[in-house]
Amino acid sequence: MRDRTEHLPRPTGHRQAGRRQAGRRRAVPVAAAVAVGLLTAGVVAPPAPAAPRPGTVQQRLTALVRDDGLPAALASVTDRAGRTRTYTAGVGDLSTGAKVPGDGQVRIGSNTKTFTAVVVLQLAGEGRIALDTTVDTYLPGLVRGEGIDGRLVTVRQLLQHTSGLPEYESYVDDAILQHRYLEPRDILDIALRQKADFAPGAKFGYSSTNYLLAGLIVQKVTGRPLAEEVDKRVIRRIGLRHTYFPAPGDMTIREPHPQGYRWDAAGAPPRDATELDPSPAWAAGQMISTNADLDRFFTALLGGRLLPAAQLAQMRATVPVGDSGAGYGLGIISRPLSCGGVYWGHGGDIPGYESRGGATEDGRAANITVTGIPSDYAVTERLEAAVDAALCS
């Protein structure tokens, strides 16, 4: 559940402000839990060329494999007419040499946050959640700790990472590597042992703990599991046929997929990390999807198919992510494009996979995944540059 905010025009990392906000990894992509990828804010984009040139995307994926040593890279790019092309590079399984599935399923890490935020905002539109009401209204007495008080933190602050709640990611790395199942309340207990990062509302500070609480609020308000609400309200509503929230204990990836890898130390051989228990990521990063489904999701979201206009406008009201140029809304990030304007998405890391991408208001979309979390942040910057190239070429 590692997040990155330090990574936009320049790296923005984990709990940055001292660390990197949305997800900087340790020196080695060893136990990266669920990370986020940041994107960057800007203004509405001018018209871009109709469709990306195939060579541009393919060449960049090939370079990520050939030059940066990633086992595989795969992408989906959708133009304004809704035409989608998929691209692959590398090897889907290092042990067998199998090809990379054209639009294989992958673990999407912190892209899950956007799905969770959509459900919260739908409930807000129905009058069942008030964004500026405190967490204690829905989860009375649950959120307490050193400098932490659920009576002072609002739902909006959770979704926008301005709550000051501490990050729990680094404390569950071992659980992920050991395939341990953790209940949401177990994870919350881990988070609340840490002191607050800052007073609620004081500034932006990326923390997956925010989305853990957002998921618990959804369950309290609806009386149903978060996974069921995401499935009913998002996945089935817009027909995402290859996207799902893994059931408790499910450590596999259901459909054709590239294997995911991790490295125990710089220069060490890659180890298969495909099967793991993603429960420590939960509402912040547990889901599985494909790049093409992510294209459809972000396009449908920006097109108003998932949220009423008022809630979509609130989602897209951003706060700056340091001096990175990114803007974080309510579970979504805006990032400037080199060709002008911005795209909206999120991004995510979880052991074995790193994804970046999003969509523009005029219907272009691109999502790219590599099968490992690079230890060098410059590689992630090249991944993000590949997204930019796909949307701008």
N, C-alpha and C positions, 0 to 999 in steps of 0.2 A: 504494500500500500504506500509505496513511496510516492510522493507527489513532486511535481516540479513546477516551480514558478520562476525559477531563475532562468528559465530557458526560453527566451522568446527571441528578440533580436539577439539577445545574449542570454546566457543561462540564468534561469531563475529557479531556485530550487526549493526543496522541501519546506520546512517551516521557515522559510527565509525571512529574513529580517535579520538574520544572524545565520540561519541556514539558508537553504534555497527553498523557495516556496514550493511550488508544486512538484517536487519530486526529484531532487538530486540523489543520485545513488552514492553508495559508499565507493571507496576506491575500486572495489570490484563488485560486479553485479550479483554477488553471492546471494544474500538473502533479501533481495528487494521485495518488499511485500507489495502493496498495490499502489502504484504511483499515479500521478496525474501528469498530464502534459499541458503546459500553458499555451495560451494562444495570445494574440495581441490586439489591442483595441485600435480603432481608427474611425474613419468615416465611411459612408455608404460608397460602394464601389461603382466606378463607371463601367459601361459595357466592356466585356472582354471578348476575345476571339471565341467563336462558336465551340470549338472542340480542341482538346489538347493534342499536340502532335505525338503519336505513339512513341517515337524515338526518344523524346524528352523524358518521359516517365520510365521507359524500359532502361535507358542508359543510366539513370540515377539509381534504379534498383540494382542493376548489375554492379555499379560502383560500390554500393553498400555491402554487397557480398564479396566482391573481388578485392576491394581496397581496405575495407573496414573489418573483414573477417567474420561477418555475420553468416550463420548457416543459410538463411533464406530471407527473402523479402517478398511481400505480396501487396498488391494495390488494387483498388477499384476507383475508377474515375467516371463521373457522370457529367454530361454536358447539359446545357440549358434546355435542350429538346428532350431530356430524359434518357438519352442513350448512354448505356454503361459499358465500359470496357474494363477487363481485368488483366493484370500483368503479374508475372512471377519471375524470380531469379533465385539461383542457388538450388539447394537440395532439401527436400522435405523431411528426410530421415537420414542422418549421418551414418547410421549403422547398416542401412539397406541400400542407400543411394536412391530411394524413391523420389519421384518428382513432387514438386510443390503443388497441392491442389489449387486449381485456378482461383476459386473464391472460398478457400478453406476456412473452417471455423477457427477462431483464436480466442484466448482469454483477453477481454478488453479493459481490465483494470478499472481505472477511475473514470472512464467513459460512463460507467455505471452511475456515477453521481448525477449525470444529466437525467437519466431515467428516473432516479429517485426524486429529483427536484420537480420533474414534470408531474409526478403523482401528487406531491405536496401542493403544487400550484393548482392542479385540477380541484383538489379538495378546498383550496382557498376560494376558487371561483364558485364552488357549491356552497360557500358559507360555513364550511365545517372546520376550517383552520383559518385563523387570523394571523397574517404574517408578522404583525407588530405586537402580538401577544407573547407573553413569556413562556419559556419551556415548562416552567412549573405549572402552568395552567393545564397542560396535557399530561405531564409526568410529575405530579406533586411530590416534592421531597426527594426526588431521585438524584438530582444533579447538585452535589455538594462536594466541596474539597477545599484545598488551600487556595484562596482567592477565587474560588468557583462557587457560584450561586445561581441555580436555575431560575430564581425569581428576578434576576437581572439580565438574563440572556433571552433575546427574542428569536422566533423562528426565522425571520429574515436574516438575522446575524448568523444563524447556523448555515443557511444556504449560501451566504456570501462570504463565509470565512472571516467574519469580523467579530466573532464571539470571544476570542482570546482563550478558548478551550485548548488544552494541551494535546499534542499528537500522541497516538498510541502505537503507530506503525512499528517503530524499531523494537518495541517490547514484545511483538508477536512473531518476529522473524523465525525463531526456533520452532514455534508451533506450526508454521507453514512448512518448514523443512522436514518436520517430524510427522507431517500428515495428521496433526491433531485437530479435532473439531472443537470450535469454541462457539458458545451461545452469545448472542448480542450483549446480554447482561454481563457475561464473563469479560467481554472486551471492554465494556464500559467501566467495570471495576478496575481494570488495568489502567485505563486512561485517567480515572479520577484519583489515582495514587500520585499523579504528577501535579505540580502547581500550575496555576493559570499562567499563560504567556503574557497577557496584558488585560486591562479592564475591558469589559464588553463595549464594542463600538469604537474603541480607540483607534484601530487601524486594521489593515488586512493581514491575516496570518493563516496560511493554508493548514488545515488539520482535518484528517478523515474522521475524527471524533464528532465533528459537526454532523456528518452524514449518518453516522451510527445513530445519533439522537433523532435525526429527521426520519429515519426508518422506523424507530420505536414510536414516534408520534403518529406516523401513518397507521401502524398496527393498533395503537390505542384508539384512534378516531374511527377506524373502519371495523375493528374487531376481526380483521383478517390478516393472514401473513403478508408481509411486504411482497414476497415473490408472486403471490396470487394477484395482488393489486397491480403490480408492474405488468404482468401477463395480460390481465383483462383490460387495463386502461391504456396501455401503450403497444405492447407487442401484437396482440390480436387486432387491435383497433386499426393499425396501419399495415397489417399483413407482413410482419417481419418473420419469415418462415424459418430462418436459421438462427434465431436469437432466443436465449432462454436464461433463466436464473437457476443455476444448478440446485438440485434438491440436497437436503442435509446428507452428508456422507458420500455424495457423488464426486469422485475425484477424476473422472474421465471427461473427455470431450466427445460428444455423441457422433458427429458427422465427420467426413473426411477433413483432415487437418494436418498442418505441418507440425512436427515435433518442436517443442520449445526447449531451450538450453540455458544453462547457467555455468559460471566459471567460479571455482573455489578460490582462485588467486590469479593475479596477473600472470599470463603465460601458461596457465594450467589448461589441460584439455577440457572441452565442453562436456557437461554432464546433462543427461536428459532430465528436464524438469516439467515434462508435459502433465504428468499426473500429480496432483496435489489437492489438498483440502483448502478451498478458497474461503472457508467460513470466516476467518479473521478479517476478510475484506468486506463481506456482507453488503450493506447498503452503499458502501463507498467504493466497491470494486470487484464484486463476485461474478459478474455476468460473462456470458460467452456469446459471440456473434460472429459475423463476417464483415469484411470491409464494405461489401455492397449493401448489406443491411444497415450499416452505420451511415452510408450515403443516404439511404432512404429515410432513416430516422431523423437526421439533422435537416434534411430537405423538408420533410413533413412538418417538423417542429417550426422551422422558420416560415413555412407556408400557412401556418395557422390551423393545421389539421389536428393538433393535440391540445392547444390551449386557446381560450377566449382571448380576444385582442388585449384586454386590460391586463391579464396575467402574463401574456407574452411580452408586453411592454415592460412590466416589472422585472421579468426574467432578464431582459436585455439592458436594464439600467446597471451600469458597471461602476466598480471602484478601481482605481489604478493598482496594478501589481508592482509596487516599488517604482523603479524608473525603467522597467523592462519594456514599456510600450503596450503591454497586455492589459486588458480590462476584464475583471471577473464580475459576472452578473450573479444570478441566482442559479448556480449549477451549470453555467455555460461561460465560455471565454471568447472574447473577440480578439482577433489578431490581424494586424495590418498585412496587406498583400503588396508585393513589390510592384504590381501593375496598377495599384490604386485601390482604395476601398479596404474592406475587411472580410474575413470569413469568421464564422461562428462554429465552435466545436468544443472539445475538451482535450482528450488524449488520456493515456493511461499506461502504467507499467504494472506487471505482476511477474513473479519469476517465470522466465521462459519467453515472455512476449513484451514488446513495447509498441504502442500504436500512437499515431498522430493523424489529425485530419479534421474535417468539418465541411460546412457548406456556406454558400453565399446567398444573398437575398434573391438573386436572379436565377437560382436553380442549379448552379454548378456545385459539384461536390467531389471530394477526394479523401480517401482514407488509406493509410499505408501502415503495415505492420511488419516488424522484423522479429525473428525468432530468437531473441535474447536481449538482455538489457546491457548495452555497452558500458564498459567502465569509463570510457572517455566521453565526456559530455559533448565534445565536438562532433562525435558520430550522431548523437541525437539532433544536433543542429543541422547536420546534413540530411537527416530524415525529415526534419521540418522544412528544410529548403526544397526537398523533393515534393512535399505537399504544395508549397507555393508555386513551384514550377508546373505541377499538374493543373492547378487552378488558373494560372496566368498564361500558359503557353497556347 
